[in-house]
Amino acid sequence: MNPQISAILDKYIKMCDRDFGLRKGFLSNSLYLFVNSLYSKSLMSKCSEFDHCLECSRVSKRMGRELEKNGSEVKYKTGITGNNGKHIYLEVLDPDTQKWTKLDATPYRKLNLEYKETKEFNGGSEIVPLTGVLLDVEKKYDSFIFETTLSGKCNMLSKVNHVMESKNLAGEIPDYSLELMTYLSKGLANSVADGIYIFVDILDSKRTHLLNNLMEYEERIGNPEKALDFLIKEEIIRLKIEDHAKYLTNSVSESLGLDTGLDINGDRGNSMSYLDELSEGSEDRKKIVEILKGNLGVLPNIVSKLKPTIKTLDGYEFDVNLFS
């Protein structure tokens, strides 16, 4: 590889190995949450800290711009895996060989990801949708990786649909829902070997301010288990923790229209102490719990910012409890 290209790649590899993912943005006190439109489900997020976070699209854009400034010809590529995971990387024309060379500085670079489709990357956005957002990545060994992702949605549309269908269930639907998960996989959630999943339903967004009254921002993200236990006790949220085997069982049952048996663990799966029980196992499981706890602060931080009203991208504000 051309020495100048190699030096730039090495610089970004060191940056990514040090800190990769959007966790810092979701721990920020300036995090702003909204929806794209009244009929959107996915929560959207925005904050200045995202500008300093590293994930594949941001790394590719920054590295590509630096290469272009140095006179290199660059292509921005998106690889789509078998389970529709997306990974963005570069191809650069090496002036020494006159061949296009793949460049990837992310922790995924050694996983030999197989793509069912490859297309041009059309640029990123400062807005981050909460649909499987990558918070944190840690390498285990060459073929597996620990990934932590976050998803979130506003359930206003589900409430409207229940009203339109003359169902009396709208009041039972949570205002918002969050999912935080750490799993061991072959990258981009391919071939998941193990994992732990935390599901949080915000039942009463009119009272999320009580957390802010009880704990300052630094304490909320510094002691997230205390914050979440308070929210559970006050019935502001409903929390459920599942390991990978239970998650698969519920997913299959739900797809077949069967009773998912979500309460099979009783109260154990509905409290933060259950995480410690799940850590009693393999070294991989202990590592999963450790990583998950390291990202736990995003949950109370997000809950503290979810209110009974939420704005759309164009500034329209609506009440998520309107049909409750």
C-alpha positions in Angstrom: 0.0 0.0 0.0 1.2 3.5 -0.7 3.0 4.8 2.4 0.9 8.0 2.6 -2.4 6.1 2.5 -1.1 3.6 5.0 -0.1 6.3 7.5 -3.6 7.9 7.3 -5.3 4.5 7.7 -3.1 3.7 10.8 -4.0 7.0 12.4 -7.7 6.2 12.1 -7.3 2.6 13.3 -5.7 3.9 16.5 -8.6 6.3 17.0 -11.2 3.6 16.4 -9.5 1.1 18.7 -9.5 3.7 21.4 -13.1 4.7 21.3 -15.7 3.5 18.8 -19.5 4.1 18.9 -22.0 6.8 19.8 -22.2 6.2 23.5 -20.9 9.6 24.5 -23.6 11.3 22.5 -26.3 9.4 24.2 -24.8 10.2 27.6 -24.8 13.9 26.9 -26.9 16.2 28.9 -27.6 18.2 25.7 -29.2 15.2 24.0 -32.3 16.2 22.1 -35.0 13.7 21.1 -37.8 14.0 18.6 -39.6 12.1 15.8 -39.4 12.6 12.1 -43.2 13.1 11.8 -46.5 12.5 13.6 -46.6 9.1 12.0 -43.1 8.0 12.7 -42.3 5.3 15.2 -38.5 5.6 15.5 -37.2 8.2 17.9 -34.6 10.6 16.4 -31.7 12.1 18.3 -29.3 15.1 17.9 -26.5 16.6 19.9 -23.2 18.3 19.4 -21.3 15.4 21.0 -22.1 13.2 18.0 -19.6 15.3 16.0 -16.8 13.8 18.1 -18.0 10.2 18.2 -16.7 7.6 15.8 -18.8 5.0 13.9 -18.3 3.7 10.4 -20.0 6.5 8.4 -18.2 9.3 10.4 -14.8 7.5 10.2 -15.2 6.9 6.5 -16.1 10.5 5.8 -13.3 11.9 7.8 -10.7 9.5 6.5 -11.9 10.0 3.0 -11.8 13.8 3.2 -8.2 13.6 4.4 -7.2 11.3 1.6 -8.9 13.5 -1.0 -7.0 16.6 0.4 -3.8 14.6 -0.2 -4.9 14.0 -3.8 -6.2 10.5 -3.6 -9.3 9.3 -5.5 -11.9 7.8 -3.1 -15.1 5.9 -3.3 -17.5 5.6 -0.4 -19.1 2.2 -0.1 -21.9 0.5 1.9 -21.8 -3.2 2.4 -25.0 -4.9 3.3 -24.8 -8.2 5.2 -27.1 -11.2 5.1 -29.2 -9.9 8.0 -29.4 -6.5 6.4 -26.7 -5.0 8.7 -24.9 -2.1 7.0 -21.2 -1.3 7.2 -19.6 1.7 5.5 -16.0 1.7 4.3 -13.7 3.3 1.6 -12.1 2.2 -1.5 -9.0 4.3 -2.6 -7.1 4.2 -5.8 -3.5 3.3 -4.8 -1.2 5.5 -7.0 1.6 2.9 -6.7 -0.4 -0.1 -8.0 -3.3 1.8 -9.8 -5.7 -0.6 -8.1 -8.7 0.1 -5.9 -8.0 -0.9 -2.3 -10.5 -1.4 0.5 -9.8 0.8 3.5 -11.5 0.1 6.9 -10.3 1.6 10.1 -13.1 0.3 12.3 -13.0 -2.7 14.7 -14.8 -4.7 12.0 -11.8 -4.6 9.7 -10.5 -8.1 10.6 -13.8 -9.9 10.6 -14.0 -10.6 6.9 -17.6 -9.5 6.7 -19.5 -11.0 3.7 -21.8 -8.7 1.8 -24.8 -9.8 -0.2 -24.8 -6.3 -1.8 -22.5 -3.3 -2.1 -23.5 0.2 -3.2 -22.3 3.7 -3.0 -22.6 5.6 0.3 -24.5 8.8 -0.2 -23.4 10.6 3.0 -24.3 10.7 6.6 -26.4 13.0 8.7 -26.1 14.8 12.0 -29.4 13.3 13.0 -29.2 9.8 14.5 -32.3 7.5 14.3 -32.6 5.2 17.3 -32.8 2.0 15.2 -30.0 -0.3 16.3 -27.6 2.6 17.0 -24.1 1.3 17.7 -23.0 2.5 21.2 -19.9 0.4 21.8 -17.7 -2.2 20.1 -15.0 -4.4 21.7 -13.0 -7.1 20.0 -12.9 -10.5 21.5 -10.7 -12.2 18.9 -10.5 -12.2 15.2 -13.8 -13.9 14.4 -16.1 -12.5 17.1 -16.9 -9.1 18.6 -18.9 -7.6 21.5 -21.4 -5.1 20.2 -23.8 -2.8 22.2 -26.8 -1.3 20.4 -29.7 1.0 21.3 -33.1 1.3 19.8 -36.1 3.5 20.8 -39.5 4.3 19.5 -42.5 6.5 20.2 -45.7 4.5 20.5 -48.2 7.3 19.5 -48.9 5.6 16.2 -49.8 2.3 17.8 -52.2 4.1 20.1 -53.9 5.8 17.2 -54.2 2.5 15.3 -55.9 0.9 18.3 -58.4 3.7 18.5 -59.0 3.5 14.8 -59.7 -0.2 15.1 -62.0 0.4 18.1 -59.8 -1.4 20.5 -59.7 -0.4 24.1 -56.0 -1.1 24.5 -54.5 2.4 23.8 -54.1 3.1 27.5 -52.1 -0.1 28.0 -49.5 0.9 25.3 -46.4 2.6 26.8 -45.6 6.1 25.7 -42.1 5.2 24.6 -40.0 2.0 24.4 -36.3 1.5 24.6 -34.0 -1.5 23.9 -30.4 -1.8 25.1 -28.5 -4.9 24.2 -25.0 -6.3 24.3 -24.2 -9.4 22.3 -21.3 -11.5 21.1 -21.4 -11.9 17.3 -19.4 -12.2 14.1 -20.1 -8.5 13.5 -23.2 -6.4 12.8 -25.3 -8.9 14.8 -24.4 -11.8 12.4 -24.3 -15.3 14.1 -25.0 -14.1 17.6 -23.5 -16.5 20.1 -24.7 -14.9 23.4 -26.2 -11.7 24.6 -28.3 -9.8 27.2 -31.2 -7.6 26.3 -32.8 -4.8 28.4 -36.3 -3.7 27.4 -37.7 -0.5 28.9 -41.2 0.7 28.5 -41.9 4.3 29.6 -45.4 3.9 31.1 -46.0 7.4 32.4 -44.0 10.2 30.6 -45.9 12.8 32.7 -43.8 11.8 35.7 -40.3 11.3 34.2 -39.4 14.7 35.7 -39.4 13.0 39.1 -36.0 11.4 38.2 -34.6 14.8 37.5 -35.9 16.0 40.9 -34.3 13.1 42.7 -30.9 12.9 41.0 -28.6 15.4 39.2 -27.4 14.6 35.7 -24.0 13.4 36.9 -25.6 11.0 39.4 -28.2 9.7 36.9 -25.5 8.5 34.4 -22.9 7.7 37.1 -25.3 5.4 39.1 -27.8 4.2 36.4 -28.9 1.2 38.4 -30.2 3.4 41.2 -31.9 5.6 38.7 -33.6 2.7 37.0 -34.6 1.1 40.2 -36.3 4.3 41.3 -38.2 4.5 38.0 -39.4 0.9 38.4 -40.5 1.4 42.0 -42.5 4.6 41.0 -44.0 2.6 38.1 -42.8 5.2 35.6 -41.1 2.5 33.6 -41.5 -1.3 33.1 -38.2 -3.1 32.7 -37.5 -6.6 31.4 -34.0 -8.3 31.2 -33.5 -11.4 29.0 -30.5 -13.5 28.1 -30.1 -14.6 24.5 -31.8 -18.0 24.9 -34.9 -16.4 26.4 -34.9 -13.7 23.8 -34.9 -16.3 21.0 -37.7 -18.3 22.7 -39.9 -15.2 23.0 -39.1 -14.1 19.4 -40.1 -17.4 18.0 -43.2 -17.6 20.1 -44.3 -14.1 19.1 -43.8 -14.9 15.4 -46.0 -17.9 15.8 -48.7 -16.0 17.6 -48.1 -17.9 20.9 -48.0 -16.6 24.5 -44.5 -15.2 24.8 -44.2 -16.0 28.5 -42.3 -12.8 29.2 -42.8 -13.3 32.9 -41.1 -16.7 33.1 -38.4 -15.3 35.3 -40.9 -13.7 37.6 -39.7 -10.5 39.3 -36.1 -11.6 38.8 -36.2 -10.5 35.1 -37.9 -7.2 36.0 -35.2 -5.7 38.3 -31.7 -4.5 37.8 -30.3 -7.1 40.3 -31.1 -9.8 37.7 -28.0 -8.6 35.7 -25.7 -9.9 38.4 -27.4 -13.3 38.3 -26.8 -13.4 34.6 -23.1 -12.7 35.0 -22.7 -16.0 36.8 -21.5 -18.2 33.9 -18.9 -18.1 31.2 -16.2 -15.5 30.9 -18.0 -14.3 27.8 -21.2 -13.8 29.8 -19.3 -11.9 32.5 -17.8 -9.7 29.8 -21.3 -9.0 28.3 -22.7 -7.9 31.7 -19.6 -5.7 32.3 -20.0 -4.0 28.9 -23.7 -3.6 29.3 -23.3 -2.0 32.7 -20.8 0.4 31.1 -23.5 1.6 28.7 -26.4 1.5 31.2 -26.3 5.3 31.8 -27.9 6.0 28.4 -31.2 4.6 29.6 -31.9 7.0 32.5 -30.5 9.8 30.5 -32.9 9.2 27.7 -35.9 8.6 30.0 -35.2 11.9 31.8 -35.6 13.7 28.4 -38.8 12.0 27.3 -41.9 14.1 28.1 -45.7 13.8 27.5 -45.2 15.9 24.4 -42.6 15.5 21.7 -41.7 17.5 18.6 -41.4 16.5 15.0 -38.5 17.4 12.7 -40.5 20.4 11.4 -41.3 21.7 14.9 -44.9 20.4 15.4 -45.5 19.3 19.0 -48.0 16.6 19.9 -49.2 14.8 23.1 -48.2 11.1 23.1 -50.9 10.5 25.7 -53.7 12.0 23.5 -55.3 8.5 22.9 -54.5 6.9 26.3 
